[in-house]
Amino acid sequence: MNDNTLRKAKNIEQVAIFGSSHAALDSQLAKDTSEVSKKLAEAGYIVVDGGGPGVMRAATEGAKSVGGKVIGIVLEADEHMHYEGRDPENKFDIEIKAKNFVERTIALMREGQVYVVFNGGTGTISEFGMAWGLAKLYFGHHKPLILYGKFWENIMNTFKENMLITNEEREVYKIVDSPEGVLEAIIQFEEELEKGEHKYIQTTRGDFTN
């Protein structure tokens, strides 16, 4: 096992998890999410998720299974929204309420210092797009992305082949396919920060745009 999977980054406290709300708890996606969150909590990170079902609930349960702490960013859906809302079985520790979907996404961006993106639908795509766009916009001061799963290689290659993707946009994410890979990627991002390759990773509850 790489030493990077055995230690916690000094300057990173909170890791936000994104992914499908429709994932069954016995699905491989939910199992992968739970195991990643478990390893994050064991390493000393606070997990941040959207307080809903699927990947979000799996993230909470994984972290809580080893005594970890979880922040839930919740939005109560109204009858006009095709949105899952809060899952009463998602037993996170700290609740942050949002007034609408955009505010909820911004809160997730703010609370997380690193983003781990699992498989998901349009909601996950919108969160990934905002995180990737902000990383490019504030490159060098950005919060990095960890894309979980080999399928991301095809997605990112398609972007590179068909859209005007800059070198900076290629440098703000890493693709991994194991919980140990997530932990190692976080340490690698911090090492890049310390070497001056990235100037800044925002501390918790700060303005994510600085």
Stockholm file with secondary structure:
# STOCKHOLM 1.0

chainA/1-210         MNDNTLRKAKNIEQVAIFGSSHAALDSQLAKDTSEVSKKLAEAGYIVVDGGGPGVMRAATEGAKSVGGKVIGIVLEADEHMHYEGRDPENKFDIEIKAKNFVERTIALMREGQVYVVFNGGTGTISEFGMAWGLAKLYFGHHKPLILYGKFWENIMNTFKENMLITNEEREVYKIVDSPEGVLEAIIQFEEELEKGEHKYIQTTRGDFTN
#=GR chainA/1-210 SS CCGGGSSCCSSCCEEEEECCSSCCTTSHHHHHHHHHHHHHHHHTCEEEECSSSTHHHHHHHHHHTTTCCEEEEECCCCTTCCCCCCCTTCCCSEEEECSSHHHHHHHHHHHCSEEEECSCCHHHHHHHHHHHHHHHHTTTSCCCEEEESTHHHHHHHHHHHHSCCCHHHHHSEEEECSHHHHHHHHHHHHHHHHTTSSCCCCCTTSCTTC
#=GC SS_cons         CCGGGSSCCSSCCEEEEECCSSCCTTSHHHHHHHHHHHHHHHHTCEEEECSSSTHHHHHHHHHHTTTCCEEEEECCCCTTCCCCCCCTTCCCSEEEECSSHHHHHHHHHHHCSEEEECSCCHHHHHHHHHHHHHHHHTTTSCCCEEEESTHHHHHHHHHHHHSCCCHHHHHSEEEECSHHHHHHHHHHHHHHHHTTSSCCCCCTTSCTTC
//
